Amino acid sequence: MNIIQSRRTQIRDYLLLVVGAYIMAFAIVKFWAPHDLVTGGVSGLSIIIYHYTEIMGRAVPLGASNFILNVPLLVLGWRTMGKTFIARTAFTTVLVSVAMYTVRMLPDIPSDVLLGSVFGGIFCGFGIGLIVRAMSSTGGTVLLASILHNGFLRHISVGKLLFGCDFIVIVVGLFVFGPESAMYAVIGVFVSTKVTDAVLEGFSFSKAAYIISDKSAEISDEIFIRINRGVTEISARGMYTKEPRGMLMCVVSGRELVQLKQLVYDMDKGAFIIVADVREVLGEGFSPHNTPA
């Protein structure tokens, strides 16, 4: 059973890689490149190379430059990063490069520069999210930042190194295409980052309710019966009275929260409730989670 589950997980991951690579390539080729939006990374350098080589009459395809620029990074990464991670990253890099070459045959998407930056960010962020969910990387500056952190600059976080690498590429784009294009590129990066976070953290928002009441046992029984949700009691102590008491934790959907609060206050008008946002919930009653073998 574990072998079957493991293979299913691998098949799912590689399907996510293929779909994510093509969505990302579609965003770059059809939304960002036509408007000269250098959003950082190797894809941004590829757009700059395409621009200059097109002027010279022999444009280098985005897919070709994306692959060539990633090759030395993959070689360096093989020595400093895990081989499994680099193998998947190499597979994804080839996929994205091939996808960039093939999606250019699709009809052009008419859009102005603002729509191009926003919708490019939406598609690119979604594609990157799928790729990262499949435990891979898009290569480029993400891989470069990881290599620098693991091999040379351990005192600087990967996030800061990634920001520095992308910032340099965006500055180059600023000098090549001008400040207006660079500002629209920043919009694209912002949208892409938000969409990537949403894909990784989940689209369904739930609520975690923490309930402090002298009638916690009765309230938990009613939650089981009327809302059909699990409840966990956490040992706590009131620092004013110094007396131990139970605090209930329950995760519910947004629609169930109203019912939960009404239930609690019907039973104990003096109850204390803390409600927190939850980005993703895995387990019984919520999203299923298949653990790789």
N, C-alpha and C positions, 0 to 999 in steps of 0.2 A: 504493500500500500504506500509506503514511504517513497519507493522508487517511482511509482506512478504519479504521486503528488509532486515529486521533485521535477519530473519531466514536464508535467502540466505547467508548473511554475516557470520553467525555462522557456517553454513555448510561449506562454503569456508575456514574459519579459521581452523576448525577441520580436513578438508582434507589436508590443508597445514601442520598441526601438524603431521599427520600420515606419509605423504610423507617425510617431513623434518626429522622425527625421524628415519625412515628406511635408508635414505641416510646417515645421521650422523653415525648410527650404522654400516652401511656397510663400511664406511671409517675407523672407529676404529678397527673393527674386521678383515677386510681383508687387510688393508694397514699398520696401525700403530702397532697393537699388534704383528703381525708376526715378525716385526723388532725391537721390544722392544723400541718403540718411546714413551717416556713419555712426552706428550705435555701439561701437566698441568691439573688441574681440577680433578673431581672425576673419570673420565675415565682413567686418568693417574695413579691414585692410584689403580684402578681396574686392570690395566696391571701389576703393581708391585705385587699385591696380587696374581694374576694368575701365575706369574713367580715363586714366592716362594712356593705356594701350589702345583704347577706342579712338582717342585723338590722333594717335600715330597710325591709325588705319588697320591695326591688327589686334582687335580686342581679345584679351585672355578671358575665357569663360569663368564665371564665379566659382563653379565647382572645381575646376582645375587648380586655380590659385588657392582655394580653401584646402584642398588635399595637399598640395606642395608645401604650404606654410605649416601644416600640422605634422608632416613627416619628421622633421628634426625634434619636435616636442615629444612625439611618441617614442622616438629612440632614447631621448633623455629620460622620459618617464619610465621606460622599461628597466632602467638601472636604479631608480629611486622610489618608484611606486610598486604596488602589488601587480604581479603578472596578470592575474584574473581581471583586475580593474582596467589595466592597459589594453588587454585583449578586447574587452567590451568597448572601450573607448575607441580603439582602432576600427572596430567593426562599425561603430556609430559614425565615425569620421568618414569612412568610405561611403556609408549610406547617405549621409548628408551631402557629400560631394556629388554622388550619382544623382541624388534627388534634385540638386540645384541644376544639374545639366538637363534633366528630363522635364522638370516643371516649366522651364522656359518655353516649351512647345505649347503650353496651355494658352488660351486667349488672355490678353492683357486685361487687367482690372482697372477700369477708369476711376481715378480718384485724385483729389487735390493733395497737397503735401500734408495737411492736417489729418485727413482721413487715412492717408498712407501710413503716417506715423502711429496713429491709434490702432487701426486694424492690423497693421504689421506687428505691433506690440501684443495684441490679443492672440493672434495666430502663433507668433514666435514663443510667447510665454506658455501657451498650451502645449506646443511641441516640446519645449525644454522640460516642462513638468512631467510629461509622459516618459521622456528619456531618463530623467533622474529617478522616477519611480521604478524604472527597470534596472536600477543600480548601475547606471552608466554615466558617462559625461560626454558633452559635446566637443571636448578637446579645447583647442584654442587657448584663450587667456585663463580659463578655469584650470586647465591642465598646467599651464605655465606657472600660475600662482601656487598650485599644489607642489610642483617641483621645487620652486624657490623656497617654499616653507619647509619642506621635508629635507632638502639637501643643503640649503645655505642660510636661510633666514628664519630659524625656528622661533626667534623672539618676536616675530611679526606674524599676526594672524593671517590665515588664508583670505579672509574677507577684505582686509586692508590691502593685501598684495593684489587681489583681483581688482579692487577699485583703482589702484594705481596703474595697473596694466591697461584697463579699459579707458581710464582718464587720458593716458598718453595717446591711445588710438583716436579718441574723440577730439583731442587737441589737434592732431594731424588732420583730421577731417575738417576742423574749424578753419585751418589755413588753406585747405584745398577747395572747400565748397562755400566758405563764408559763415558768418555768425548765425544767420537765419536758419540755415540748414542744420547747424549744430544744435540750436535750441529745439527744433522739431525732433531731432534725434534723441535729445534728453527725454522728451515726452514719450517717445517710443520705448526707451529703456525703462522708464517709470511704469508704464502700462504692462510691459513684458514681465517685470519683476513681480507686480501685484498678481498677475494671472498665474505665473509660476507658483507663487506661494499658495494661491487658492487650489491649484491642482494637487500640490503636495500635502496640504493640510486638510483638504476636504471641502466640498461645497455645502454640505448640510450642516447647519449650525444648531447645536443643542445647548441646553442650559444645565449647569450643575447647581443644585440647591443644597445649601447647608442649613440645617434646621436645629435650633437650640430651644428645647421645650421641656417642661416638667412632665409632659405626657408623651414622651418620645416613643414608648412601647405601643401605645394606642394609635399614635399617628402612623407609625411604620406599618401596623396591621392594616389600616385603612388604605395606605398607598398600595400595598400588595393587592388588595381586593378591588378598589375602585379605579386605579390607574394601571394596574398590572405592571409595575416597575419594581426592580430590586432596590433595596435600601441597605446601606452599610452604616453601622454605628461606630463612631470614632470616640475613643476615650478622651475626655477633656476635663478641665477644672476651672471653675470661675475664680478669678484672682481676687475678686472683692470678698466673696463669701468663703473662699478657700475650700469649697466643697466639690467633689467629683461629680460629673454629670455626663450624659451621653449626647453626642452631637450626630445627627443623622445626615448622611450624604446621599443624594439621589440625583441621577442624571435623567432628564426628560427632554422631550422635544419642545419647541417653542409653543406649540398649541397646548401641550399638556401642562405647561407652567402655570397658566391661569387657573386650571382646575386644581393643581397642587396647592397653590397659595390659598385658594378658597377653602380647600379641605383642612389645611393646617389651622387657619384662623377660625373656622367653625368649631374646632376642638379646643383651641387654646389661643384666646385673643392676645395673650401676652408673649406669644412665641416670637423668637428672633430668627429671621430668615436672611441668608446671604445668597445672592444669585450671581453666578459668574458665567461668562460665555465659554463655550467649548467648541473648538474648531472641528474636531473629528472624534468619533466614538466607535470603537471596534468591539464586537462581542455580541452576546445574545440580546436580541431585541433591537439591535442597531446594525451597522454595516458588518458583514461577515469578514473574517480575516483568515486567510489560508497561510499558515506558517510553512515556509520552505523546509523541506527535509534536509 
